[in-house]
Amino acid sequence: MVEDVISAVSNSLYEEFGKDYRIYADNVEQNLIRPCFFINIVRPALLHGTIGRDKISVPLVIQYFPTGVGKRMECYTVADKLFQCLKYPEYKDVVYRGTDLKYDINDDKLNFYVRYDFFTVVHDTEVVEPTIDGIESSVNTNRKDDN
């Protein structure tokens, strides 16, 4: 599930910015090629919902590493585009809705925050649902009137 969210975000970034921008989802310790995006997952959570449904929350930080002169202005321009392209990324015919979109710029690097929440259907084979098979009832139709 989390992999699908990363794929949706990665595809959306590629569609918006093209092949001239690298997109990393794994750690790159050396030789980071700029300009690029780095997708970080920040403490995903599973929240148990009603019977048969769970809610998954996937908060992300997409870091942007600019190149050239005017890095801060470049970060502002990229952030404006990220608000649009990360609002509804899609993967395998599933559209994810981004919430809590915000950003900051530190050390000439853009940190863009977004969260994707979605529900999953749980098929728990060990849960036995109670049934009403075998219940008998009878209705007394003989009535005495007091008149």
DRENPA-3360 file (N, C-alpha, C; in nm, 2 decimals, always signed):
BEGIN
1 = MVEDVISA = +0.08/-0.12/+0.00/+0.00/+0.00/+0.00/+0.09/+0.13/+0.00 ~ +0.18/+0.13/+0.09/+0.27/+0.25/+0.10/+0.35/+0.27/-0.03 ~ +0.39/+0.15/-0.09/+0.46/+0.16/-0.22/+0.38/+0.22/-0.33 ~ +0.25/+0.19/-0.33/+0.16/+0.25/-0.43/+0.15/+0.40/-0.41 ~ +0.15/+0.45/-0.29/+0.14/+0.60/-0.27/+0.27/+0.66/-0.32 ~ +0.39/+0.60/-0.29/+0.51/+0.65/-0.34/+0.52/+0.65/-0.49 ~ +0.47/+0.54/-0.55/+0.46/+0.54/-0.70/+0.37/+0.65/-0.76 ~ +0.25/+0.67/-0.69/+0.16/+0.78/-0.74/+0.23/+0.91/-0.73;
9 = VSNSLYEE = +0.30/+0.94/-0.62/+0.37/+1.07/-0.60/+0.48/+1.08/-0.70 ~ +0.56/+0.97/-0.72/+0.67/+0.98/-0.82/+0.62/+1.00/-0.96 ~ +0.51/+0.93/-1.00/+0.46/+0.95/-1.13/+0.40/+1.09/-1.15 ~ +0.34/+1.15/-1.05/+0.29/+1.28/-1.06/+0.40/+1.39/-1.07 ~ +0.51/+1.36/-1.00/+0.63/+1.45/-1.01/+0.69/+1.44/-1.15 ~ +0.70/+1.32/-1.20/+0.75/+1.31/-1.34/+0.67/+1.37/-1.44 ~ +0.53/+1.36/-1.43/+0.44/+1.42/-1.53/+0.45/+1.58/-1.52 ~ +0.47/+1.63/-1.40/+0.48/+1.78/-1.39/+0.61/+1.83/-1.43;
17 = FGKDYRIY = +0.72/+1.77/-1.39/+0.86/+1.83/-1.41/+0.94/+1.76/-1.52 ~ +0.90/+1.64/-1.56/+0.97/+1.58/-1.67/+1.10/+1.51/-1.64 ~ +1.17/+1.46/-1.74/+1.29/+1.38/-1.72/+1.41/+1.45/-1.68 ~ +1.41/+1.58/-1.68/+1.53/+1.66/-1.64/+1.55/+1.66/-1.49 ~ +1.45/+1.62/-1.41/+1.45/+1.62/-1.27/+1.45/+1.48/-1.22 ~ +1.56/+1.44/-1.14/+1.57/+1.31/-1.08/+1.47/+1.30/-0.97 ~ +1.42/+1.17/-0.95/+1.33/+1.14/-0.84/+1.38/+1.02/-0.76 ~ +1.42/+1.05/-0.64/+1.47/+0.94/-0.55/+1.37/+0.90/-0.44;
25 = ADNVEQNL = +1.36/+0.77/-0.42/+1.28/+0.72/-0.31/+1.36/+0.64/-0.21 ~ +1.48/+0.61/-0.25/+1.57/+0.54/-0.16/+1.69/+0.63/-0.13 ~ +1.76/+0.60/-0.02/+1.87/+0.68/+0.02/+1.98/+0.69/-0.09 ~ +2.03/+0.81/-0.11/+2.14/+0.83/-0.20/+2.24/+0.90/-0.11 ~ +2.35/+0.83/-0.09/+2.45/+0.89/+0.00/+2.55/+0.98/-0.07 ~ +2.58/+0.95/-0.19/+2.67/+1.04/-0.27/+2.62/+1.06/-0.41 ~ +2.68/+1.16/-0.47/+2.65/+1.19/-0.61/+2.50/+1.21/-0.64 ~ +2.44/+1.29/-0.56/+2.30/+1.33/-0.58/+2.30/+1.43/-0.70;
33 = IRPCFFIN = +2.23/+1.39/-0.81/+2.22/+1.47/-0.93/+2.11/+1.57/-0.92 ~ +2.14/+1.70/-0.92/+2.05/+1.81/-0.91/+2.01/+1.86/-1.05 ~ +1.89/+1.91/-1.06/+1.78/+1.93/-0.96/+1.71/+1.79/-0.94 ~ +1.67/+1.77/-0.82/+1.61/+1.64/-0.79/+1.51/+1.65/-0.67 ~ +1.43/+1.54/-0.67/+1.33/+1.53/-0.56/+1.37/+1.40/-0.48 ~ +1.35/+1.41/-0.35/+1.37/+1.29/-0.26/+1.25/+1.27/-0.18 ~ +1.18/+1.15/-0.19/+1.06/+1.12/-0.13/+1.09/+1.05/+0.00 ~ +1.05/+1.11/+0.12/+1.07/+1.05/+0.25/+0.93/+1.02/+0.31;
41 = IVRPALLH = +0.92/+0.90/+0.36/+0.80/+0.86/+0.44/+0.83/+0.89/+0.59 ~ +0.73/+0.96/+0.65/+0.75/+1.00/+0.79/+0.64/+0.93/+0.87 ~ +0.67/+0.83/+0.94/+0.59/+0.76/+1.04/+0.45/+0.73/+0.99 ~ +0.43/+0.64/+0.89/+0.30/+0.60/+0.85/+0.23/+0.53/+0.97 ~ +0.09/+0.53/+0.96/+0.02/+0.47/+1.08/-0.10/+0.39/+1.02 ~ -0.13/+0.29/+1.10/-0.25/+0.21/+1.07/-0.35/+0.23/+1.19 ~ -0.47/+0.28/+1.15/-0.57/+0.31/+1.25/-0.68/+0.22/+1.23 ~ -0.71/+0.14/+1.33/-0.82/+0.04/+1.32/-0.95/+0.11/+1.31;
49 = GTIGRDKI = -1.03/+0.07/+1.21/-1.16/+0.13/+1.19/-1.27/+0.04/+1.23 ~ -1.38/+0.06/+1.16/-1.50/-0.03/+1.19/-1.46/-0.17/+1.14 ~ -1.55/-0.27/+1.17/-1.53/-0.40/+1.13/-1.51/-0.41/+0.98 ~ -1.39/-0.47/+0.94/-1.36/-0.49/+0.80/-1.29/-0.38/+0.73 ~ -1.26/-0.27/+0.80/-1.20/-0.15/+0.74/-1.09/-0.09/+0.83 ~ -0.98/-0.06/+0.77/-0.87/+0.01/+0.85/-0.83/+0.13/+0.77 ~ -0.79/+0.23/+0.84/-0.74/+0.36/+0.78/-0.59/+0.36/+0.79 ~ -0.53/+0.39/+0.67/-0.39/+0.40/+0.67/-0.35/+0.55/+0.64;
57 = SVPLVIQY = -0.26/+0.60/+0.72/-0.21/+0.74/+0.70/-0.07/+0.74/+0.66 ~ -0.04/+0.80/+0.55/+0.10/+0.80/+0.50/+0.15/+0.95/+0.48 ~ +0.22/+1.00/+0.59/+0.27/+1.14/+0.57/+0.40/+1.13/+0.50 ~ +0.42/+1.23/+0.41/+0.55/+1.23/+0.33/+0.61/+1.37/+0.34 ~ +0.74/+1.37/+0.32/+0.82/+1.49/+0.30/+0.89/+1.47/+0.17 ~ +0.85/+1.56/+0.07/+0.92/+1.56/-0.06/+1.02/+1.67/-0.05 ~ +1.15/+1.64/-0.06/+1.26/+1.74/-0.06/+1.30/+1.77/-0.20 ~ +1.32/+1.90/-0.22/+1.36/+1.94/-0.35/+1.50/+2.01/-0.34;
65 = FPTGVGKR = +1.60/+1.96/-0.42/+1.73/+2.01/-0.42/+1.75/+2.09/-0.55 ~ +1.75/+2.23/-0.54/+1.76/+2.31/-0.66/+1.91/+2.31/-0.71 ~ +1.92/+2.37/-0.83/+2.05/+2.39/-0.89/+2.07/+2.53/-0.93 ~ +2.19/+2.58/-0.94/+2.21/+2.71/-1.00/+2.20/+2.83/-0.90 ~ +2.20/+2.95/-0.96/+2.18/+3.07/-0.88/+2.03/+3.10/-0.86 ~ +2.00/+3.16/-0.75/+1.86/+3.19/-0.72/+1.79/+3.07/-0.67 ~ +1.85/+2.99/-0.58/+1.79/+2.87/-0.53/+1.66/+2.89/-0.46 ~ +1.66/+2.99/-0.38/+1.54/+3.01/-0.30/+1.42/+3.05/-0.39;
73 = MECYTVAD = +1.44/+3.13/-0.49/+1.33/+3.16/-0.58/+1.29/+3.04/-0.66 ~ +1.38/+2.95/-0.69/+1.35/+2.83/-0.76/+1.27/+2.74/-0.67 ~ +1.30/+2.73/-0.54/+1.22/+2.65/-0.45/+1.07/+2.71/-0.44 ~ +1.05/+2.84/-0.44/+0.92/+2.89/-0.44/+0.84/+2.85/-0.56 ~ +0.90/+2.86/-0.68/+0.84/+2.82/-0.80/+0.80/+2.67/-0.80 ~ +0.89/+2.59/-0.76/+0.86/+2.44/-0.75/+0.75/+2.41/-0.65 ~ +0.75/+2.48/-0.53/+0.65/+2.46/-0.43/+0.51/+2.49/-0.49 ~ +0.50/+2.60/-0.57/+0.37/+2.63/-0.63/+0.32/+2.52/-0.72;
81 = KLFQCLKY = +0.41/+2.46/-0.79/+0.37/+2.34/-0.88/+0.34/+2.22/-0.80 ~ +0.41/+2.20/-0.68/+0.38/+2.08/-0.60/+0.24/+2.09/-0.54 ~ +0.20/+2.21/-0.50/+0.06/+2.22/-0.45/-0.04/+2.16/-0.55 ~ -0.02/+2.18/-0.67/-0.11/+2.13/-0.77/-0.09/+1.98/-0.81 ~ +0.03/+1.94/-0.83/+0.05/+1.80/-0.88/+0.04/+1.70/-0.77 ~ +0.05/+1.74/-0.64/+0.05/+1.64/-0.53/-0.09/+1.63/-0.46 ~ -0.18/+1.71/-0.51/-0.32/+1.72/-0.45/-0.39/+1.59/-0.48 ~ -0.38/+1.54/-0.60/-0.45/+1.41/-0.64/-0.37/+1.32/-0.73;
89 = PEYKDVVY = -0.26/+1.27/-0.68/-0.18/+1.18/-0.76/-0.26/+1.04/-0.78 ~ -0.22/+0.98/-0.89/-0.29/+0.85/-0.93/-0.20/+0.74/-0.96 ~ -0.24/+0.62/-0.92/-0.15/+0.50/-0.95/-0.25/+0.38/-0.96 ~ -0.24/+0.30/-1.06/-0.32/+0.18/-1.08/-0.47/+0.21/-1.06 ~ -0.52/+0.31/-1.13/-0.66/+0.36/-1.13/-0.71/+0.39/-0.99 ~ -0.62/+0.42/-0.90/-0.66/+0.47/-0.76/-0.61/+0.62/-0.75 ~ -0.69/+0.71/-0.71/-0.66/+0.85/-0.69/-0.65/+0.87/-0.54 ~ -0.53/+0.92/-0.50/-0.50/+0.95/-0.36/-0.53/+1.10/-0.34;
97 = RGTDLKYD = -0.58/+1.13/-0.23/-0.61/+1.27/-0.20/-0.51/+1.32/-0.09 ~ -0.43/+1.42/-0.14/-0.33/+1.48/-0.05/-0.39/+1.58/+0.04 ~ -0.36/+1.58/+0.17/-0.41/+1.68/+0.27/-0.29/+1.74/+0.34 ~ -0.32/+1.84/+0.41/-0.22/+1.91/+0.50/-0.10/+1.95/+0.42 ~ -0.11/+2.00/+0.29/+0.00/+2.04/+0.21/+0.06/+2.17/+0.26 ~ +0.19/+2.17/+0.28/+0.26/+2.29/+0.33/+0.41/+2.27/+0.30 ~ +0.48/+2.38/+0.31/+0.63/+2.37/+0.29/+0.71/+2.47/+0.37 ~ +0.84/+2.44/+0.37/+0.93/+2.53/+0.43/+1.06/+2.52/+0.35;
105 = INDDKLNF = +1.15/+2.62/+0.36/+1.27/+2.62/+0.29/+1.38/+2.64/+0.39 ~ +1.48/+2.55/+0.40/+1.59/+2.55/+0.49/+1.72/+2.52/+0.41 ~ +1.82/+2.60/+0.43/+1.95/+2.57/+0.37/+1.94/+2.55/+0.22 ~ +1.86/+2.64/+0.16/+1.83/+2.64/+0.01/+1.78/+2.50/-0.04 ~ +1.70/+2.44/+0.05/+1.64/+2.31/+0.01/+1.49/+2.32/+0.05 ~ +1.40/+2.28/-0.04/+1.26/+2.28/-0.02/+1.21/+2.15/+0.05 ~ +1.14/+2.17/+0.16/+1.07/+2.05/+0.23/+0.92/+2.07/+0.21 ~ +0.86/+1.98/+0.13/+0.72/+1.99/+0.10/+0.65/+1.88/+0.18;
113 = YVRYDFFT = +0.55/+1.91/+0.26/+0.48/+1.81/+0.34/+0.34/+1.78/+0.29 ~ +0.31/+1.66/+0.28/+0.17/+1.61/+0.24/+0.14/+1.48/+0.31 ~ +0.01/+1.46/+0.33/-0.03/+1.34/+0.39/-0.14/+1.27/+0.31 ~ -0.14/+1.14/+0.29/-0.24/+1.06/+0.22/-0.30/+0.97/+0.31 ~ -0.43/+0.98/+0.33/-0.51/+0.89/+0.41/-0.60/+0.81/+0.32 ~ -0.61/+0.68/+0.35/-0.71/+0.60/+0.27/-0.75/+0.48/+0.35 ~ -0.86/+0.42/+0.31/-0.91/+0.30/+0.38/-0.88/+0.18/+0.31 ~ -0.87/+0.07/+0.38/-0.85/-0.06/+0.32/-0.96/-0.16/+0.37;
121 = VVHDTEVV = -0.99/-0.25/+0.29/-1.08/-0.35/+0.33/-1.01/-0.47/+0.39 ~ -1.04/-0.52/+0.51/-0.98/-0.63/+0.58/-1.06/-0.75/+0.57 ~ -1.00/-0.86/+0.52/-1.07/-0.99/+0.51/-1.01/-1.08/+0.62 ~ -1.06/-1.07/+0.74/-1.01/-1.15/+0.85/-1.09/-1.28/+0.86 ~ -1.02/-1.39/+0.83/-1.08/-1.52/+0.82/-1.11/-1.58/+0.96 ~ -1.05/-1.52/+1.06/-1.07/-1.58/+1.19/-1.19/-1.52/+1.26 ~ -1.24/-1.41/+1.21/-1.36/-1.35/+1.28/-1.48/-1.43/+1.23 ~ -1.56/-1.47/+1.33/-1.68/-1.55/+1.30/-1.79/-1.45/+1.32;
129 = EPTIDGIE = -1.87/-1.42/+1.22/-1.98/-1.34/+1.23/-2.10/-1.42/+1.29 ~ -2.17/-1.36/+1.39/-2.29/-1.43/+1.44/-2.40/-1.44/+1.34 ~ -2.47/-1.55/+1.33/-2.58/-1.56/+1.24/-2.71/-1.60/+1.32 ~ -2.82/-1.59/+1.25/-2.95/-1.62/+1.32/-3.01/-1.75/+1.27 ~ -2.92/-1.84/+1.21/-2.97/-1.97/+1.17/-3.02/-2.05/+1.29 ~ -3.13/-2.12/+1.27/-3.17/-2.21/+1.37/-3.26/-2.15/+1.48 ~ -3.30/-2.03/+1.47/-3.38/-1.96/+1.56/-3.53/-1.99/+1.52 ~ -3.61/-2.04/+1.62/-3.75/-2.06/+1.59/-3.83/-1.96/+1.67;
137 = SSVNTNRK = -3.95/-1.93/+1.61/-4.04/-1.84/+1.68/-4.18/-1.89/+1.65 ~ -4.27/-1.85/+1.74/-4.41/-1.89/+1.72/-4.49/-1.76/+1.76 ~ -4.61/-1.75/+1.70/-4.69/-1.64/+1.72/-4.83/-1.70/+1.76 ~ -4.88/-1.65/+1.87/-5.01/-1.69/+1.92/-5.12/-1.61/+1.85 ~ -5.20/-1.67/+1.76/-5.30/-1.59/+1.69/-5.43/-1.60/+1.76 ~ -5.45/-1.68/+1.86/-5.57/-1.69/+1.94/-5.58/-1.58/+2.04 ~ -5.68/-1.50/+2.03/-5.69/-1.38/+2.11/-5.83/-1.38/+2.18 ~ -5.82/-1.34/+2.30/-5.95/-1.33/+2.38/-5.98/-1.18/+2.39;
145 = DDN = -6.10/-1.15/+2.35/-6.14/-1.01/+2.37/-6.21/-0.99/+2.50 ~ -6.19/-0.89/+2.57/-6.25/-0.86/+2.70/-6.39/-0.80/+2.69 ~ -6.44/-0.78/+2.57/-6.57/-0.72/+2.55/-6.68/-0.81/+2.59;
% end
